[in-house]
Every structure is written in C-alpha cells, then in structure tokens.
Amino acid sequence: MGELVQIFHAFKIGSPGWLFMWLLLVAAVFVVALAVERTYFIGIRSNMNADKFMKDIRQMVSKGQYKEAVQVCEKLKDKALPYVIGTGLRVLDSEGEVDFRTVQNAVDEGTLEIIPKLQQRTGWLATLGNVATLLGLMGTIYGLILAFSSVSAPGVDAAEKSRLLAAGISTAMNTTLVGLSIAIPAVLVYTYIHNKTMGIIDEIDEHTVKLINLITGNK
C-alpha cells in the first residue's frame, strides 16, 4: 500500500520525474480510450456468427430470393461481412443475371470500403505501448542521473546525500513500473484486436468467394 502511495506522490508537480509520470498518464488515457473503442468495434459490433449467417444467405440465393437476402444484409449492415455481401447481392437484385466480373467488382468495392474501418487506429495501440516503454526508460535514466549526482554532490552531508540518492532511485523505479504497466496491456490488447480483425477479414474473403461461385455457377 505504501508503494502505491509513493507512486501517486510521484505525480505531484515538483517531485523528481513528475514530467515523465504525467506524460505516461497521458499515454495511458489514450491507450484506454483506443482499447475501449476498438474492442467494441471489432469484438462486439463487427463480430458475428459468420457460418450461420452465410448458410441462411446461400439458401436464399439458391432459391433466387435475392431481395430477401439483401434485406437480411441491410439489417446487419453495421457488421463487416453482411456489409460486403450486401454490395454483391444488391447488384444481383437490381440487374438480375450478371457475370462473374460484375459481382466480383461489387464485392471488392465493399471489401475496400470496410477493411480500413476495421484496421483504423489499431496500430496506435502498439505505438503507444512502445512510447510508454521508452518514456519509462527515459524516466529511469533521469532517476539514475539524479541518484549519481547526489552521491558526487560537494558540500552535502551524508543524510542529505542518502535522501537524494533514495529519491533518484525511486524516480527510476516508479517511471519504469508505470511505463511497463501501460505498455504490457497496450500490446496485449493490440494483439487481440489485430488477430480478431484478421479473422474477420479472412471470413470476408472465404465467404465472398463461396457466394460468388454460387451466384455465377463456378464450382
């Protein structure tokens, strides 16, 4: 408990290394905000049971129920896969018989629209994790400089030197701990979101190819 109080005191303006602590706090705020937004968008909003959805869509397409299939996609257009599938089905519904290239172009257009939305801002989590690590390292070096300077300071009694030495080492350890406490969760969340995003993109690629083959009769 005393260690946590000491860390909180390190944020007090005027304390050794307070600037690094506040910079780390700013990085932590951005990490939390990005993690919440990206986790919601990728893990909740864009995630779905793709196999069940596509099973229903394929059944409708096989029966020629293109309008009904488009309506299902419209209801789920906030999710990545239905949005892309819907772009191809709308072409089919409006033009009737279409060739392979027409459907492929429509699906590719939808894919190019949705993938940047899936990937946007995710890379900043990894960047902020690296920045937090480096800020912690800078604080560590700064604290060690303070510690070594206190030892060699002329005209300072032993008690004061001990106090300054302890303050320098404390600054070094606090910034290191806070920096790693931000960086490790940031990297873990980035890895989770990145893998989830790539899984959604793979599902889009897989199911759009299968749907195009079904529509155009290319087995």
C-alpha positions in Angstrom: 0.0 0.0 0.0 2.8 2.3 0.8 4.4 1.7 -2.6 1.2 2.8 -4.3 1.1 6.0 -2.3 4.6 6.7 -3.2 3.8 6.2 -6.9 0.8 8.6 -6.6 3.1 11.2 -4.9 5.4 10.9 -7.9 2.7 12.7 -10.0 2.9 15.8 -7.7 4.3 18.7 -9.7 7.8 19.4 -8.4 8.6 15.8 -7.5 11.6 14.3 -9.2 10.5 12.9 -12.6 6.9 14.3 -12.4 7.0 15.3 -16.1 7.6 11.7 -17.1 4.8 10.5 -14.9 2.4 12.9 -16.4 3.4 12.0 -19.9 2.9 8.4 -19.1 -0.6 9.3 -17.7 -1.5 11.0 -21.0 -0.3 7.9 -22.9 -2.4 5.7 -20.5 -5.6 7.8 -21.2 -5.1 7.3 -25.0 -4.5 3.6 -24.6 -7.7 3.1 -22.5 -9.7 5.2 -25.0 -8.4 3.3 -28.0 -8.7 -0.1 -26.4 -12.4 0.5 -25.4 -13.3 1.9 -28.8 -11.5 -0.8 -30.9 -12.6 -3.6 -28.7 -16.2 -2.5 -29.0 -16.0 -2.0 -32.8 -14.1 -5.3 -33.5 -15.1 -7.6 -30.7 -18.8 -6.6 -30.4 -20.1 -4.6 -33.3 -18.2 -6.3 -36.2 -18.2 -9.8 -34.8 -20.9 -12.3 -35.6 -21.6 -16.0 -36.4 -20.5 -15.9 -40.0 -21.2 -19.5 -40.8 -24.8 -19.3 -39.7 -25.3 -16.0 -41.5 -23.9 -17.3 -44.7 -25.8 -20.5 -44.5 -29.1 -18.5 -44.5 -27.8 -16.3 -47.3 -26.8 -19.2 -49.5 -30.2 -20.8 -49.0 -32.0 -17.6 -50.2 -29.6 -17.2 -53.1 -30.1 -20.8 -54.2 -33.9 -20.2 -54.3 -33.5 -16.9 -56.2 -34.7 -14.9 -53.2 -32.2 -12.1 -53.8 -34.4 -9.3 -52.4 -34.9 -11.2 -49.1 -31.2 -11.8 -48.9 -30.5 -8.1 -49.4 -32.9 -7.2 -46.7 -31.2 -9.5 -44.2 -27.8 -7.9 -45.1 -29.4 -4.4 -44.6 -30.5 -5.3 -41.1 -26.9 -6.2 -40.3 -25.1 -3.7 -42.4 -23.2 -2.3 -39.3 -21.3 -5.6 -39.3 -18.4 -6.2 -41.8 -19.4 -9.4 -43.5 -23.1 -8.5 -44.2 -22.0 -5.1 -45.5 -19.7 -6.7 -48.1 -22.1 -9.5 -49.0 -24.8 -6.9 -49.4 -22.9 -5.0 -52.0 -22.7 -8.0 -54.3 -26.3 -9.0 -53.7 -27.7 -5.6 -54.5 -26.0 -5.7 -57.9 -27.6 -9.1 -58.5 -31.0 -7.9 -57.3 -31.0 -4.8 -59.5 -29.6 -6.3 -62.6 -30.8 -9.9 -62.5 -28.3 -12.1 -64.4 -24.8 -10.8 -64.1 -21.4 -12.2 -64.9 -18.6 -13.2 -62.6 -16.7 -9.9 -63.0 -19.6 -7.7 -62.2 -20.3 -9.4 -58.9 -16.6 -9.6 -58.1 -16.1 -5.9 -58.7 -19.1 -5.1 -56.4 -17.8 -7.3 -53.6 -14.2 -5.9 -54.0 -15.6 -2.4 -53.7 -17.4 -3.3 -50.5 -14.3 -5.0 -49.1 -12.1 -2.0 -49.8 -14.6 0.2 -48.0 -14.9 -1.9 -44.9 -11.3 -3.1 -44.3 -9.9 0.4 -43.5 -12.6 0.9 -40.9 -11.7 -2.4 -39.3 -8.0 -1.6 -39.2 -8.1 2.2 -38.4 -6.4 3.3 -35.2 -5.5 -0.2 -34.1 -1.8 0.4 -34.9 -1.8 3.3 -32.4 -2.1 0.8 -29.5 1.2 -0.8 -30.4 2.8 2.6 -30.9 1.6 3.9 -27.6 2.8 0.8 -25.9 6.3 1.4 -27.3 6.1 5.1 -26.4 5.2 4.2 -22.8 8.1 1.8 -22.6 10.5 4.5 -23.9 9.1 7.2 -21.6 9.6 4.8 -18.7 13.2 4.2 -19.8 13.8 7.9 -20.0 12.5 8.4 -16.5 14.7 5.5 -15.4 17.8 7.2 -16.8 16.7 10.5 -15.4 16.3 9.0 -11.9 19.7 7.3 -12.1 21.3 10.6 -13.1 19.8 12.2 -10.0 21.0 9.3 -7.9 24.6 9.5 -9.1 24.6 13.3 -9.0 23.6 13.2 -5.3 26.5 10.9 -4.5 29.1 13.2 -6.0 27.5 16.5 -4.9 30.0 18.6 -3.0 29.1 20.2 0.3 26.2 17.9 1.1 26.1 15.9 4.3 25.6 12.2 4.4 22.0 12.3 5.4 21.1 14.6 2.6 23.0 12.5 0.1 21.1 9.4 1.3 17.8 11.2 0.8 18.7 12.4 -2.7 20.0 9.0 -3.6 16.8 7.3 -2.5 14.7 10.0 -4.4 16.7 9.3 -7.6 16.3 5.6 -7.4 12.6 5.9 -6.5 12.1 8.1 -9.6 13.8 5.5 -11.8 11.8 2.6 -10.4 8.4 4.4 -10.5 8.7 5.5 -14.1 9.8 2.0 -15.1 6.9 0.4 -13.3 4.3 2.8 -14.6 5.7 2.6 -18.2 5.6 -1.2 -18.2 2.1 -1.2 -16.6 0.9 0.8 -19.6 2.9 -0.9 -22.3 2.1 -4.5 -21.5 -1.8 -4.2 -21.6 -1.5 -2.0 -24.7 0.5 -4.7 -26.6 -1.9 -7.4 -25.4 -5.0 -5.5 -26.4 -3.3 -4.7 -29.8 -2.6 -8.3 -30.4 -6.1 -9.4 -29.5 -7.7 -6.7 -31.8 -5.3 -7.4 -34.6 -5.9 -11.1 -34.6 -9.7 -10.6 -34.3 -9.5 -8.1 -37.3 -7.5 -10.5 -39.4 -10.1 -13.3 -38.6 -12.9 -11.1 -39.8 -11.1 -10.2 -43.0 -10.4 -13.9 -43.6 -14.1 -14.7 -43.1 -14.9 -12.0 -45.7 -12.5 -13.4 -48.2 -13.7 -17.0 -47.7 -17.5 -16.4 -47.8 -17.4 -13.9 -50.6 -15.6 -16.3 -52.9 -18.1 -19.1 -52.0 -21.0 -16.7 -52.6 -19.6 -15.6 -56.0 -19.1 -19.2 -57.1 -22.7 -20.0 -56.0 -24.1 -17.0 -57.9 -22.2 -17.4 -61.1 -22.3 -21.2 -61.1 -18.4 -21.5 -61.0 -17.9 -24.7 -58.9 
